[in-house]
């Protein structure tokens, strides 16, 4: 029978996207792994691969359509032996059911529950929407299914031949029970002024209305949620940069022949990565009703782009040299500005850095990016009068740092210990090479 191709979730946080471009047309024969369409998420434009083989019988969503919800049918794929004349019969029920409760739509939140469990254990499940639907119907635990699709992705054939796992049903059944809690929290959250109210206030003034794209809408929602739900507190330290600046200049001279030029930010990334290892209890994220303590130092770094913000993640930053970190950060920042990052390159991490010092900002308070446990706001290095070790007055380059902390994850003393290690590493930069 005809198979629905559903709007994919190209990232764990994606709820809707824009079907930017179809790369196939009705009647085309497609193979597993073939690129079907380009889809714009809140962060990037990504290619959508076919999981099953067949013939495109009907395109249900035209290219350029925005706000397409995840798991919405976007096309119909015909199997071998079926003709294009079967497509309207398969597509008609799909179109009619969009405004009504569909078995697939009901099952989708249930499927997401088994996927969440492996994530806590350090594993991820990659499966097609059709495979997830069949798994739900059969009571299968997708973590127990071996994928045969592209890059090990679980496809229809894998779940059809699998044996149901006995524990899958209870896990799935538990998902709806947990749903009311977030719903209640959202209902209790205070709402701002409505668009109508604001428009009336400025009805007699000239303005240009700027519609929100997917990225801006997501940033607004996530940061609003962060400030309403995360109990922020702030720890501030100053660090003297003179030793680091001299050491950096020396290293850059030695690395000039290799085309390497280290920035102060590279040292900050390294210092934070080492501090997460030295203070492992601070290397943690909030997971709704528990804390996850991470073992690797995966550090996210904020990168400003036109219309928004990316936080690419430098994985295992504590194990990488300064030159490797510098090259990787430059590559991620360059591709972030053109929205060419893959989801795994900007998702995850336990800790983030936001550096506005290069823009002349002396100090600021950053908003935590959930589920991170903390974010470090870095200001500019400013020459200031200081008291030297011998008690005399002198001048030093001083940089302000503010650590925004999720109090559910990190207490004050723990945050202070972490920040102390960061300061010590920056004021003794040679220690980061040991």
C-alpha positions as CSV (number, residue, x, y, z in Angstrom):
1,X,0.0,0.0,0.0
2,X,1.0,3.6,-0.4
3,X,3.4,5.0,2.4
4,X,3.1,8.4,3.8
5,X,6.3,10.5,3.9
6,X,6.1,12.6,7.1
7,X,7.7,15.9,7.9
8,X,10.9,14.7,9.8
9,X,12.2,15.9,13.1
10,X,15.7,16.9,12.1
11,X,16.6,17.8,15.6
12,X,15.4,16.9,19.1
13,X,13.8,20.4,19.6
14,X,12.3,20.8,16.1
15,X,8.5,21.2,16.2
16,X,7.9,22.6,12.7
17,X,9.9,23.6,9.6
18,X,9.7,25.1,6.2
19,X,9.7,22.7,3.2
20,X,12.1,24.9,1.2
21,X,12.5,22.9,-2.0
22,X,11.5,19.5,-3.5
23,X,14.3,17.7,-5.3
24,X,11.9,15.1,-6.7
25,X,8.6,15.3,-8.6
26,X,5.6,13.1,-8.8
27,X,6.3,10.0,-10.8
28,X,10.0,9.9,-9.9
29,X,11.5,6.6,-8.7
30,X,13.6,7.1,-5.5
31,X,16.0,4.8,-3.6
32,X,16.9,4.6,0.0
33,X,19.3,7.4,0.9
34,X,18.3,9.6,-2.0
35,X,17.8,13.3,-1.2
36,X,14.1,14.1,-1.5
37,X,13.9,17.7,-0.3
38,X,15.5,20.6,1.5
39,X,14.0,21.5,4.8
40,X,14.6,24.7,6.8
41,X,14.7,24.3,10.6
42,X,15.0,27.0,13.2
43,X,18.8,26.7,12.8
44,X,19.8,25.4,9.4
45,X,18.7,24.2,5.9
46,X,19.1,20.5,5.8
47,X,18.7,17.7,3.3
48,X,16.0,15.1,3.8
49,X,16.8,11.6,2.7
50,X,14.5,8.8,1.6
51,X,14.3,5.9,3.9
52,X,12.1,3.6,1.8
53,X,12.3,2.8,-1.9
54,X,9.4,3.5,-4.3
55,X,7.7,6.0,-6.6
56,X,6.6,9.5,-5.6
57,X,2.9,9.2,-6.1
58,X,1.7,12.5,-4.7
59,X,3.3,15.6,-3.2
60,X,1.0,16.9,-0.5
61,X,2.9,20.0,0.7
62,X,4.2,22.4,-1.9
63,X,7.7,23.7,-1.7
64,X,8.0,27.1,0.1
65,X,5.4,26.1,2.7
66,X,6.3,27.4,6.2
67,X,5.2,26.2,9.6
68,X,4.8,22.5,8.6
69,X,4.4,20.5,11.8
70,X,6.6,17.5,12.5
71,X,4.9,14.2,11.4
72,X,2.6,16.0,9.0
73,X,2.3,14.0,5.7
74,X,4.2,15.8,3.0
75,X,4.1,13.2,0.2
76,X,2.9,9.7,-0.7
77,X,5.4,7.0,-1.8
78,X,4.1,4.1,-3.9
79,X,5.5,0.6,-3.5
80,X,6.4,-1.8,-6.3
81,X,3.4,-2.9,-8.3
82,X,1.4,0.2,-7.5
83,X,0.6,2.8,-10.1
84,X,0.3,6.6,-10.0
85,X,-3.4,6.2,-10.3
86,X,-3.4,4.8,-6.7
87,X,-1.9,8.0,-5.3
88,X,-5.1,10.1,-5.1
89,X,-6.8,7.2,-3.2
90,X,-3.9,7.1,-0.7
91,X,-3.6,10.9,-0.4
92,X,-7.3,11.7,0.1
93,X,-7.6,10.2,3.6
94,X,-4.4,12.0,4.6
95,X,-5.8,15.4,3.5
96,X,-9.1,14.8,5.2
97,X,-7.5,13.7,8.5
98,X,-5.3,16.7,9.0
99,X,-7.9,18.5,11.0
100,X,-8.9,15.4,12.9
101,X,-7.2,13.1,15.4
102,X,-5.0,10.6,13.5
103,X,-3.6,7.4,14.8
104,X,-0.2,8.5,13.7
105,X,-0.4,11.9,15.4
106,X,-1.6,10.3,18.7
107,X,1.2,7.8,18.6
108,X,4.0,10.3,18.0
109,X,4.3,11.5,21.6
110,X,4.3,7.9,22.8
111,X,7.2,7.0,20.6
112,X,9.2,9.9,21.8
113,X,9.3,8.4,25.3
114,X,11.4,5.3,24.5
115,X,13.7,7.6,22.5
116,X,14.4,9.8,25.6
117,X,15.6,6.8,27.7
118,X,18.6,6.0,25.6
119,X,19.6,9.6,25.5
120,X,20.1,9.6,29.3
121,X,22.2,6.5,28.9
122,X,24.4,8.2,26.2
123,X,22.8,6.7,23.2
124,X,20.5,8.0,20.4
125,X,18.0,6.3,18.2
126,X,17.8,7.1,14.5
127,X,14.6,5.9,12.9
128,X,12.3,6.9,10.1
129,X,8.9,8.3,11.1
130,X,7.2,5.2,9.5
131,X,9.5,2.9,11.5
132,X,8.6,4.7,14.7
133,X,4.9,4.4,13.9
134,X,5.1,0.7,13.2
135,X,7.2,0.2,16.4
136,X,4.5,1.9,18.4
137,X,1.8,-0.3,17.0
138,X,3.9,-3.5,17.6
139,X,5.1,-2.4,21.0
140,X,8.7,-2.5,20.0
141,X,11.6,-0.9,21.9
142,X,13.7,0.8,19.1
143,X,16.8,0.6,21.2
144,X,16.7,-3.2,20.6
145,X,16.3,-3.0,16.9
146,X,19.3,-3.1,14.5
147,X,19.0,-0.5,11.7
148,X,19.8,-1.4,8.1
149,X,19.2,2.0,6.5
150,X,21.7,4.8,5.7
151,X,24.1,5.3,8.5
152,X,22.5,2.6,10.6
153,X,19.0,4.3,10.6
154,X,16.1,2.0,11.5
155,X,13.7,1.6,8.6
156,X,10.4,0.0,8.0
157,X,11.8,-3.5,7.1
158,X,13.8,-3.6,10.4
159,X,10.7,-3.1,12.7
160,X,8.4,-5.3,10.6
161,X,10.6,-8.3,11.2
162,X,11.5,-7.6,14.8
163,X,10.0,-9.2,17.9
164,X,8.1,-7.0,20.3
165,X,10.0,-6.1,23.5
166,X,8.0,-6.8,26.7
167,X,9.0,-3.6,28.4
168,X,8.3,-1.2,25.6
169,X,4.6,-0.9,26.3
170,X,4.9,0.1,30.0
171,X,7.5,2.8,29.0
172,X,5.2,4.1,26.3
173,X,2.2,4.1,28.6
174,X,4.1,6.2,31.1
175,X,4.7,9.0,28.6
176,X,1.2,10.5,28.7
177,X,1.2,10.4,32.5
178,X,4.2,12.7,32.5
179,X,2.7,15.1,30.0
180,X,0.4,17.1,32.3
181,X,3.3,18.5,34.4
182,X,4.9,20.5,31.6
183,X,1.4,21.5,30.3
184,X,0.5,22.8,33.8
185,X,3.8,24.7,34.0
186,X,3.2,26.4,30.7
187,X,-0.3,27.3,31.7
188,X,0.9,29.0,34.8
189,X,3.6,31.0,33.0
190,X,2.8,34.8,32.8
191,X,2.0,36.1,29.3
192,X,3.2,39.4,28.0
193,X,1.2,42.0,26.1
194,X,-0.7,40.8,23.1
195,X,0.2,41.9,19.6
196,X,-3.1,43.7,19.3
197,X,-2.4,45.7,22.5
198,X,1.1,46.7,21.4
199,X,-0.1,47.7,17.9
200,X,-2.7,50.0,19.4
201,X,-0.1,51.7,21.5
202,X,2.0,52.7,18.5
203,X,-0.9,53.2,16.0
204,X,0.0,56.9,15.6
205,X,3.8,56.3,15.2
206,X,5.7,55.2,12.1
207,X,7.3,51.7,12.3
208,X,8.3,48.7,10.2
209,X,6.9,45.4,11.2
210,X,9.6,42.6,11.2
211,X,8.1,39.1,11.0
212,X,9.8,36.4,13.1
213,X,11.6,33.6,11.2
214,X,12.0,30.2,12.7
215,X,15.3,31.0,14.4
216,X,14.1,34.2,16.1
217,X,10.9,32.5,17.2
218,X,12.8,29.6,18.8
219,X,15.3,32.0,20.5
220,X,12.4,34.0,21.9
221,X,10.6,30.9,23.2
222,X,13.7,29.2,24.7
223,X,15.1,32.2,26.4
224,X,11.6,33.2,27.8
225,X,11.4,29.6,29.2
226,X,14.9,29.8,30.5
227,X,14.3,33.0,32.5
228,X,10.9,31.8,33.8
229,X,11.9,28.3,34.8
230,X,15.6,28.3,35.6
231,X,16.6,29.7,39.1
232,X,19.6,31.8,37.9
233,X,22.2,33.1,40.3
234,X,25.5,34.9,39.3
235,X,29.1,34.6,40.4
236,X,31.7,37.3,39.4
237,X,35.4,37.2,39.2
238,X,38.2,39.3,37.6
239,X,41.2,37.8,36.0
240,X,44.5,39.4,35.2
241,X,45.4,38.7,31.5
242,X,49.0,40.1,31.3
243,X,50.7,36.7,31.7
244,X,48.2,35.1,29.2
245,X,48.7,37.9,26.6
246,X,52.5,37.5,26.8
247,X,52.3,33.7,26.6
248,X,49.8,34.0,23.6
249,X,52.1,36.3,21.8
250,X,55.0,33.9,22.2
251,X,53.0,30.9,21.0
252,X,51.6,32.8,18.0
253,X,55.2,33.7,16.9
254,X,56.1,30.0,17.1
255,X,53.0,28.9,15.3
256,X,53.1,31.6,12.6
257,X,54.7,29.2,10.0
258,X,51.7,26.8,10.5
259,X,49.2,29.6,9.9
260,X,47.9,29.3,13.4
261,X,46.8,32.4,15.4
262,X,45.4,31.8,18.9
263,X,42.8,34.1,20.3
264,X,42.1,34.9,24.0
265,X,38.8,33.0,23.5
266,X,40.7,29.8,22.6
267,X,42.4,30.0,26.0
268,X,39.1,30.6,27.7
269,X,37.5,27.6,26.0
270,X,40.5,25.4,27.1
271,X,40.4,26.7,30.7
272,X,36.7,26.0,31.0
273,X,37.1,22.5,29.5
274,X,39.8,21.7,32.0
275,X,37.8,23.2,34.9
276,X,34.9,20.9,34.0
277,X,37.3,17.9,34.5
278,X,38.8,19.4,37.7
279,X,35.3,20.1,39.2
280,X,33.3,17.2,37.7
281,X,30.1,18.0,39.8
282,X,29.8,21.2,37.8
283,X,29.9,19.3,34.5
284,X,26.1,18.7,34.6
285,X,22.8,19.4,33.0
286,X,19.2,19.6,34.3
287,X,17.0,16.7,32.9
288,X,13.6,17.6,34.2
289,X,13.5,15.5,37.3
290,X,17.2,14.6,37.6
291,X,20.7,15.8,37.1
292,X,23.0,14.3,34.4
293,X,26.7,14.5,35.2
294,X,28.7,14.4,32.0
295,X,32.1,12.8,31.7
296,X,33.4,14.6,28.6
297,X,34.0,18.4,28.5
298,X,31.7,19.5,25.7
299,X,31.8,23.3,25.6
300,X,29.3,25.4,23.6
301,X,30.4,28.8,22.4
302,X,27.9,31.5,21.3
303,X,28.3,32.8,17.8
304,X,26.3,35.8,16.6
305,X,24.9,35.5,13.1
306,X,22.5,37.7,11.2
307,X,19.1,37.5,12.8
308,X,20.1,35.1,15.6
309,X,22.6,33.1,17.5
310,X,24.3,29.7,17.2
311,X,26.0,27.8,20.0
312,X,28.3,25.3,18.2
313,X,29.7,22.6,20.6
314,X,33.4,21.8,20.9
315,X,33.3,18.1,22.0
316,X,36.1,16.7,24.2
317,X,37.6,20.2,24.4
318,X,39.8,19.2,27.4
319,X,41.6,16.6,25.3
320,X,42.4,19.0,22.3
321,X,45.4,21.3,21.9
322,X,44.9,25.0,21.7
323,X,45.7,25.0,18.0
324,X,43.2,22.3,17.3
325,X,40.5,24.1,19.3
326,X,41.3,27.3,17.5
327,X,41.0,25.7,14.1
328,X,37.8,23.9,15.0
329,X,36.2,27.0,16.5
330,X,37.0,29.0,13.4
331,X,35.5,26.3,11.2
332,X,32.3,26.1,13.3
333,X,31.9,29.9,13.4
334,X,32.3,30.2,9.6
335,X,29.7,27.5,8.9
336,X,27.4,28.9,11.6
337,X,27.2,32.2,9.7
338,X,26.0,30.4,6.6
339,X,23.7,28.1,8.6
340,X,25.7,25.0,7.4
341,X,26.0,23.3,10.7
342,X,24.5,19.9,11.3
343,X,22.3,19.4,14.4
344,X,24.9,17.4,16.3
345,X,27.4,20.3,15.9
346,X,25.2,22.8,17.8
347,X,23.2,20.6,20.2
348,X,24.4,19.2,23.5
349,X,27.2,20.2,25.8
350,X,26.9,21.0,29.5
351,X,28.4,24.4,29.6
352,X,28.5,27.5,27.4
353,X,30.6,30.6,26.8
354,X,29.4,34.0,25.6
355,X,32.2,36.4,24.9
356,X,31.2,40.1,24.2
357,X,34.5,41.4,25.3
358,X,35.6,41.7,21.6
359,X,32.7,44.1,21.2
360,X,33.9,46.3,24.1
361,X,31.4,45.1,26.7
362,X,33.1,45.1,30.1
363,X,30.6,42.8,31.9
364,X,27.2,41.3,31.5
365,X,24.9,38.5,32.7
366,X,24.2,35.8,30.2
367,X,21.0,33.7,30.1
368,X,21.5,29.9,30.6
369,X,20.8,27.8,27.5
370,X,18.8,24.8,28.8
371,X,19.6,22.1,29.7
372,X,23.1,23.5,30.5
373,X,24.0,24.0,34.1
374,X,25.9,27.2,33.6
375,X,27.1,29.8,31.1
376,X,30.2,32.1,31.4
377,X,29.8,35.7,30.2
378,X,33.2,37.1,29.3
379,X,33.9,40.8,29.1
380,X,36.6,43.0,27.6
381,X,40.2,43.1,29.0
382,X,40.6,46.6,30.4
383,X,43.8,48.2,31.8
384,X,43.2,49.1,35.5
385,X,45.2,50.1,38.5
386,X,45.9,47.1,40.7
387,X,47.7,46.2,43.9
388,X,50.8,44.1,43.0
389,X,52.1,41.2,45.0
390,X,54.6,43.4,46.8
391,X,51.9,45.8,47.9
392,X,52.8,48.6,45.4
393,X,50.3,50.0,42.9
394,X,50.6,49.1,39.2
395,X,48.6,48.6,36.0
396,X,47.3,45.3,34.7
397,X,44.9,44.1,32.0
398,X,41.8,42.9,33.9
399,X,38.9,40.9,32.4
400,X,35.6,40.5,34.1
401,X,33.8,37.2,34.0
402,X,30.3,36.4,35.2
403,X,29.1,32.8,35.7
404,X,25.3,32.4,35.4
405,X,24.4,29.2,37.3
406,X,21.3,27.0,37.4
407,X,20.8,26.6,41.2
408,X,19.0,23.3,40.6
409,X,22.3,21.8,39.2
410,X,25.1,23.8,40.8
411,X,25.2,25.4,44.3
412,X,27.1,28.5,45.1
413,X,30.2,26.9,46.6
414,X,30.5,24.5,43.7
415,X,30.2,27.3,41.2
416,X,32.8,29.4,43.1
417,X,35.2,26.4,43.0
418,X,34.7,26.0,39.2
419,X,35.3,29.7,38.6
420,X,38.4,29.6,40.7
421,X,39.9,26.9,38.6
422,X,39.1,28.8,35.4
423,X,40.8,32.0,36.8
424,X,43.9,30.0,37.9
425,X,44.3,28.4,34.5
426,X,44.0,31.8,32.7
427,X,46.5,33.5,35.0
428,X,48.9,30.6,34.6
429,X,48.4,29.7,31.0
430,X,51.4,27.4,30.6
431,X,49.5,25.0,32.9
432,X,47.0,24.4,30.1
433,X,49.8,22.8,28.1
434,X,50.6,20.2,30.7
